[in-house]
Amino acid sequence: MCRQVPFRCGKIIAKPIRKTSLSSLRLLREYMKILLLTLLSAIICSGCGSTQKGNNGAATSQTEPGQTVPASEDVVVVQQMNGTRIQVVGSGNMWVSYTETIDGYTILPNEDNLYEYAVQGKKGDLKPGGRLAHDPDKRDAKEEKYIKRLTPHLRYKSPKLDELLERKNEFEND
C-alpha cells in the first residue's frame, strides 16, 4: 500500500461557532470538518491502493474497486470552543476512524464540543473520559498523571467494532 499524499495548504484552524448555537450543531460541524479533510485528502491521493514503480522509477498508486481511503495523517490545529487550540491527527478510514493528540492519545469531543481523552466503554465503544485534552507542552501535573493510566492509540473493540465493520460490508454488498 502507498502512503497517503498529504494535503497541505497551511494550518487549518476551525473557527469557534457563536455561543448561541446548539451544542449538537457544534458537534456536527466538527465531524463535518473532519470528514471534509478526509475527503479532500482522498481526492488528492487519488486512491492509495497498490504501489507500483512508474517509468521514471517514482512510486505511483492505483485504486482498487471497493477500497477505502485512509484518513490524512497531517497534523491539524483545532481551536476549541473555550479558546484553546489543540493539535490533532486523524487515523483510520471512512468506516472506522479516530482522532488523536500528537503524542497518540485517542480523543473525542464531549457535549460542549471540547476534546476529552477517550476511554473504553463496556460494549467496545469509545466515549469521552471527562478530562479535557491538551497538547503535551500545555499539560499540567494532574493531566500528566491522568494520561499515564490511559492506553495510547485506543481503538474500538467487539462488539462495537463488529458493528462498524458490518456497516462497511453492507455498503460494499449493495
C-alpha positions as CSV (number, residue, x, y, z in Angstrom):
1,M,0.0,0.0,0.0
2,C,1.1,3.5,-0.6
3,R,1.3,6.3,1.9
4,Q,-1.3,8.9,1.7
5,V,-0.3,12.0,-0.3
6,P,-0.5,14.8,2.3
7,F,-3.0,17.7,1.8
8,R,-1.1,20.8,2.6
9,C,-2.3,24.3,2.4
10,G,-1.1,25.7,5.7
11,K,-2.5,25.1,9.1
12,I,-6.2,24.5,9.3
13,I,-7.9,26.2,12.2
14,A,-11.6,25.7,13.0
15,K,-13.1,29.0,14.0
16,P,-15.4,28.8,17.0
17,I,-19.2,28.9,16.4
18,R,-21.2,31.6,18.0
19,K,-22.3,30.7,21.6
20,T,-25.9,31.0,20.6
21,S,-25.6,27.8,18.5
22,L,-26.7,24.4,20.0
23,S,-24.0,22.0,21.1
24,S,-25.3,19.4,18.7
25,L,-24.7,21.8,15.8
26,R,-21.2,22.4,17.0
27,L,-20.5,18.7,17.2
28,L,-22.0,18.2,13.7
29,R,-19.7,21.0,12.4
30,E,-16.6,19.3,13.9
31,Y,-17.5,16.0,12.4
32,M,-18.2,17.6,9.0
33,K,-14.8,19.4,9.1
34,I,-13.0,16.1,9.8
35,L,-15.0,14.4,7.0
36,L,-14.2,17.2,4.6
37,L,-10.5,17.0,5.4
38,T,-10.6,13.2,4.8
39,L,-12.4,13.6,1.5
40,L,-10.1,16.3,0.3
41,S,-7.2,14.1,1.2
42,A,-8.8,11.2,-0.7
43,I,-9.2,13.4,-3.8
44,I,-5.6,14.5,-3.7
45,C,-4.4,11.0,-3.1
46,S,-6.5,9.5,-5.9
47,G,-6.6,6.3,-4.0
48,C,-4.0,4.5,-2.0
49,G,-4.1,1.1,-3.5
50,S,-1.2,-1.0,-4.6
51,T,2.1,0.9,-5.1
52,Q,4.0,0.4,-8.4
53,K,7.1,1.9,-10.0
54,G,6.4,4.3,-12.8
55,N,8.6,4.9,-15.9
56,N,10.8,7.3,-14.0
57,G,11.2,4.9,-11.0
58,A,8.9,7.0,-8.8
59,A,6.1,5.3,-6.9
60,T,2.6,5.6,-8.3
61,S,-0.7,4.4,-6.8
62,Q,-3.8,2.8,-8.2
63,T,-7.2,2.5,-6.7
64,E,-8.8,-0.9,-6.4
65,P,-12.6,-1.1,-6.7
66,G,-14.3,-1.1,-3.2
67,Q,-11.1,0.1,-1.5
68,T,-11.4,2.6,1.3
69,V,-9.1,5.6,1.5
70,P,-7.2,6.2,4.8
71,A,-7.6,9.4,6.8
72,S,-5.0,12.1,6.4
73,E,-2.1,11.8,8.8
74,D,-1.4,15.5,8.7
75,V,-1.4,17.5,12.0
76,V,-4.5,19.8,12.2
77,V,-4.7,22.7,14.7
78,V,-8.2,22.9,16.0
79,Q,-9.5,25.9,18.0
80,Q,-11.9,24.7,20.6
81,M,-15.0,26.4,21.9
82,N,-13.1,27.5,25.1
83,G,-10.5,29.3,23.0
84,T,-7.7,26.8,23.5
85,R,-6.0,25.2,20.5
86,I,-5.1,21.5,20.2
87,Q,-3.1,19.7,17.5
88,V,-4.8,16.6,16.3
89,V,-4.0,13.7,14.0
90,G,-6.6,11.6,12.2
91,S,-6.2,7.8,11.6
92,G,-8.4,5.1,10.2
93,N,-10.6,5.2,7.1
94,M,-14.2,6.2,6.2
95,W,-15.6,3.3,8.2
96,V,-13.6,3.3,11.4
97,S,-11.7,6.5,12.2
98,Y,-10.0,8.0,15.2
99,T,-8.7,11.4,16.3
100,E,-5.6,11.6,18.5
101,T,-3.3,14.0,20.2
102,I,0.1,14.4,18.6
103,D,1.5,12.0,21.1
104,G,-1.0,9.3,20.3
105,Y,-3.9,9.6,22.9
106,T,-7.3,9.0,21.4
107,I,-9.7,11.9,21.9
108,L,-13.4,12.6,21.4
109,P,-15.5,15.7,21.5
110,N,-17.8,16.0,24.6
111,E,-21.3,17.6,24.7
112,D,-19.7,21.0,24.7
113,N,-17.6,20.1,21.6
114,L,-14.3,20.2,23.7
115,Y,-11.9,17.3,23.1
116,E,-11.5,14.9,26.0
117,Y,-9.3,11.8,26.3
118,A,-11.2,8.7,25.2
119,V,-12.0,5.7,27.5
120,Q,-13.2,2.3,26.5
121,G,-16.9,1.6,27.0
122,K,-18.4,-1.7,28.2
123,K,-19.5,-2.6,24.7
124,G,-16.2,-1.9,23.0
125,D,-17.2,1.6,22.1
126,L,-15.2,4.8,22.9
127,K,-16.5,7.7,24.9
128,P,-15.2,10.9,26.3
129,G,-13.4,10.3,29.6
130,G,-14.2,13.6,31.4
131,R,-10.7,15.1,31.2
132,L,-10.1,17.9,28.7
133,A,-7.2,17.1,26.3
134,H,-4.3,19.5,25.7
135,D,-1.1,19.5,23.7
136,P,1.8,17.7,25.5
137,D,3.6,21.0,26.3
138,K,0.4,22.5,27.8
139,R,-0.5,19.7,30.3
140,D,-0.3,20.3,34.0
141,A,0.8,17.7,36.5
142,K,-2.7,16.4,37.2
143,E,-3.3,15.8,33.4
144,E,0.1,14.1,33.1
145,K,-0.8,11.8,35.9
146,Y,-4.2,11.1,34.4
147,I,-2.9,10.1,30.9
148,K,-0.3,7.7,32.4
149,R,-3.3,5.5,33.2
150,L,-4.6,5.7,29.6
151,T,-3.8,3.4,26.7
152,P,-2.3,5.3,23.8
153,H,-3.9,4.6,20.4
154,L,-7.2,3.4,22.0
155,R,-9.4,1.6,19.4
156,Y,-12.9,0.2,19.2
157,K,-13.3,-3.4,20.2
158,S,-16.0,-6.0,19.7
159,P,-19.0,-5.8,19.6
160,K,-18.8,-2.1,18.6
161,L,-16.0,-2.8,16.0
162,D,-18.1,-5.6,14.6
163,E,-21.0,-3.2,14.2
164,L,-18.8,-0.7,12.3
165,L,-17.4,-3.3,10.0
166,E,-20.8,-4.8,9.3
167,R,-21.9,-1.3,8.0
168,K,-18.9,-1.4,5.7
169,N,-19.8,-4.9,4.4
170,E,-23.5,-3.9,3.9
171,F,-22.4,-0.9,1.8
172,E,-19.9,-2.9,-0.3
173,N,-22.5,-5.6,-1.0
174,D,-25.2,-3.2,-2.1
